[in-house]
Amino acid sequence: MSEKKKSTVAKSPERRVTRTPPPKPMKAAEPAHPAGASHTSTAILAQPHKLNAQEQLSAFESAMKLFHARNLKDARELFQLAAQGPERDVANRARLHLSMCDRRLQQAPVNLGSAEEYYNYAIAVLNTRNAAEARGHLEKALQMSPGADHILYALALAQAMGGDLPAAYENLQRAIELEPRNRIMARQEADFAHLAHQPPFDTLLYPEKKGW
């Protein structure tokens, strides 16, 4: 029996369809945030809500960076948020710096009424090394409360920082007479350090060494 030859039909090669993947959607550009502000504080500003203690501190620290960079407008917004947070000390400092921003931006006059308000505001100003402005507020505070040793001490510090050493000595002496513990504070004060061993401050701060 003869074998039948099987006819072989050539199969056409399989076609592979290569699918081009759809282009990835482009990410929207992130909004720029002010120099000195963190992404966290920017998010807080974008979605205002009642801050917890950590968010309040973050907002205050970012505001201070903006404040020192003289970006007062953006700093003011963050100080305003921090002033509404739960930590009282942070809120008080935020309100003081908020008033300073308002004053410098001339958006609203600073409304100070009592001696303590002038004193607290002056301390915030003094922390920015603006001795002249701080001195003016402390002098007003002293007019309202002449026997306040802490105001006299702060005024002496502002005067020393501003180079008015005779006035600084006089007010520091009065502050120590009213409250002897101010002598210990002055010994530890960095801005009195360069005066501590110069007359007449040396005998005022270290009377036990007189005559050595």
C-alpha positions as CSV (number, residue, x, y, z in Angstrom):
1,M,0.0,0.0,0.0
2,S,1.4,3.3,-1.0
3,E,1.6,5.9,1.7
4,K,-0.3,9.0,1.1
5,K,1.7,12.1,1.4
6,K,0.2,14.6,3.7
7,S,0.1,17.9,2.2
8,T,1.6,20.5,4.4
9,V,-0.1,23.9,4.4
10,A,2.3,26.6,5.3
11,K,0.8,28.7,8.1
12,S,1.2,32.4,8.0
13,P,3.2,33.8,10.9
14,E,1.2,35.1,13.8
15,R,0.9,38.8,14.1
16,R,1.6,40.4,17.4
17,V,-0.2,43.6,18.1
18,T,1.9,45.9,20.2
19,R,-0.2,48.3,22.1
20,T,1.3,51.6,22.9
21,P,0.6,52.4,26.5
22,P,-1.5,55.5,26.9
23,P,0.6,58.5,28.0
24,K,0.8,59.0,31.7
25,P,-1.2,62.0,32.9
26,M,1.1,64.9,33.8
27,K,1.2,66.0,37.4
28,A,-0.2,69.4,38.1
29,A,2.5,71.7,39.2
30,E,2.6,72.1,43.0
31,P,1.8,75.6,44.1
32,A,4.8,77.6,45.2
33,H,4.9,78.3,48.9
34,P,6.6,81.3,50.5
35,A,10.3,81.1,51.2
36,G,10.8,79.9,54.7
37,A,7.4,78.3,55.0
38,S,7.2,74.5,55.4
39,H,5.0,72.2,53.4
40,T,3.1,71.5,56.7
41,S,2.3,75.1,57.3
42,T,1.3,75.6,53.7
43,A,-1.2,72.7,54.0
44,I,-2.5,74.3,57.2
45,L,-3.1,77.5,55.4
46,A,-4.8,75.7,52.5
47,Q,-7.2,73.9,54.7
48,P,-7.8,76.0,57.8
49,H,-9.2,74.1,60.8
50,K,-8.8,74.0,64.5
51,L,-5.1,73.3,65.2
52,N,-3.8,70.7,67.5
53,A,-0.7,71.5,69.7
54,Q,1.8,70.1,67.1
55,E,0.2,72.0,64.2
56,Q,0.1,75.2,66.3
57,L,3.9,74.9,67.1
58,S,4.7,74.1,63.5
59,A,2.7,77.2,62.3
60,F,4.5,79.4,64.9
61,E,8.0,78.2,64.0
62,S,7.3,78.7,60.2
63,A,5.9,82.1,61.0
64,M,9.1,83.1,62.9
65,K,11.2,82.1,59.9
66,L,9.1,84.2,57.6
67,F,9.2,87.0,60.2
68,H,13.0,87.1,60.3
69,A,13.0,86.9,56.5
70,R,10.9,90.1,56.6
71,N,8.0,88.3,54.8
72,L,5.6,89.9,57.2
73,K,2.4,89.3,55.2
74,D,2.7,85.5,55.1
75,A,4.1,85.5,58.6
76,R,1.0,87.3,59.8
77,E,-1.3,84.6,58.5
78,L,0.6,81.9,60.3
79,F,0.8,83.9,63.5
80,Q,-2.9,84.4,63.3
81,L,-3.5,80.7,63.1
82,A,-1.0,79.9,65.9
83,A,-2.8,82.4,68.1
84,Q,-5.9,80.2,68.0
85,G,-4.2,77.0,69.0
86,P,-4.5,75.2,72.4
87,E,-1.1,76.0,73.9
88,R,-1.4,79.2,75.8
89,D,2.3,80.2,75.8
90,V,2.6,79.7,72.0
91,A,-0.7,81.6,71.4
92,N,0.5,84.5,73.5
93,R,3.8,84.8,71.6
94,A,1.9,84.5,68.3
95,R,-0.4,87.3,69.3
96,L,2.6,89.5,70.2
97,H,4.2,88.9,66.9
98,L,0.9,89.4,65.1
99,S,0.8,92.9,66.6
100,M,4.3,93.5,65.5
101,C,3.4,92.4,61.9
102,D,0.4,94.7,62.0
103,R,2.5,97.6,63.1
104,R,5.1,97.1,60.5
105,L,2.6,96.5,57.7
106,Q,0.6,99.5,58.9
107,Q,-2.5,97.5,58.6
108,A,-3.8,98.4,62.0
109,P,-2.4,100.3,65.0
110,V,-1.1,98.4,67.9
111,N,-3.7,98.7,70.7
112,L,-1.7,98.7,73.9
113,G,-3.4,99.9,77.1
114,S,-1.8,98.5,80.3
115,A,1.7,98.6,81.6
116,E,1.9,94.8,81.2
117,E,0.8,95.0,77.6
118,Y,3.5,97.6,76.8
119,Y,6.0,95.4,78.7
120,N,5.1,92.2,76.9
121,Y,5.2,93.9,73.5
122,A,8.5,95.5,74.3
123,I,10.0,92.1,75.2
124,A,8.9,90.7,71.9
125,V,10.5,93.7,70.1
126,L,13.6,93.3,72.2
127,N,14.0,89.7,71.1
128,T,14.3,91.0,67.5
129,R,17.2,93.2,68.7
130,N,15.3,96.4,68.1
131,A,16.4,98.1,71.3
132,A,15.2,101.6,70.4
133,E,11.6,100.6,69.8
134,A,11.6,98.4,72.8
135,R,12.9,101.2,75.0
136,G,10.0,103.5,73.9
137,H,7.4,100.9,75.0
138,L,9.2,100.2,78.2
139,E,9.3,103.8,79.1
140,K,5.6,104.0,78.6
141,A,5.1,100.9,80.8
142,L,7.3,102.5,83.5
143,Q,5.2,105.6,83.5
144,M,2.1,103.5,84.2
145,S,3.8,101.3,86.8
146,P,6.9,103.2,88.3
147,G,7.7,100.6,90.9
148,A,7.7,97.5,88.7
149,D,11.2,96.0,89.0
150,H,10.8,93.7,86.0
151,I,10.0,96.8,83.8
152,L,13.1,98.6,85.2
153,Y,15.2,95.6,84.5
154,A,14.0,95.2,80.9
155,L,14.5,99.0,80.3
156,A,18.0,98.8,81.6
157,L,18.7,95.9,79.2
158,A,17.3,97.8,76.3
159,Q,19.4,100.9,77.2
160,A,22.5,98.8,77.5
161,M,21.9,97.2,74.1
162,G,21.4,100.7,72.7
163,G,24.6,102.0,74.2
164,D,23.1,104.3,76.8
165,L,25.2,102.9,79.7
166,P,24.5,105.6,82.4
167,A,20.7,105.2,82.0
168,A,21.2,101.4,82.0
169,Y,23.2,101.5,85.2
170,E,20.6,103.7,86.9
171,N,17.6,101.6,86.1
172,L,19.4,98.3,86.8
173,Q,20.4,99.7,90.2
174,R,16.8,100.6,90.9
175,A,15.6,97.1,89.7
176,I,18.1,95.4,92.1
177,E,17.1,97.6,95.0
178,L,13.5,96.7,94.5
179,E,14.2,93.0,93.9
180,P,17.7,91.7,94.8
181,R,17.1,88.6,92.6
182,N,17.5,90.9,89.6
183,R,21.3,91.0,90.4
184,I,21.5,87.2,89.8
185,M,19.5,87.5,86.6
186,A,21.8,90.3,85.3
187,R,24.9,88.2,86.0
188,Q,23.5,85.5,83.7
189,E,22.2,87.9,81.1
190,A,24.2,87.6,77.8
191,D,23.6,91.3,76.9
192,F,25.1,92.4,80.3
193,A,28.1,90.1,80.0
194,H,30.4,92.6,78.4
195,L,29.6,95.1,81.2
196,A,29.7,92.8,84.2
197,H,33.4,93.4,84.8
198,Q,33.5,97.1,83.9
199,P,32.9,99.9,86.4
200,P,30.5,100.8,87.7
201,F,28.6,97.7,86.7
202,D,31.1,95.4,88.3
203,T,30.5,96.6,91.8
204,L,26.7,96.6,91.2
205,L,26.6,93.0,90.0
206,Y,29.4,91.7,92.3
207,P,29.4,93.8,95.5
208,E,31.1,91.1,97.4
209,K,34.3,91.7,95.3
210,K,34.5,95.3,96.2
211,G,37.8,96.1,97.7
212,W,39.5,92.9,96.6
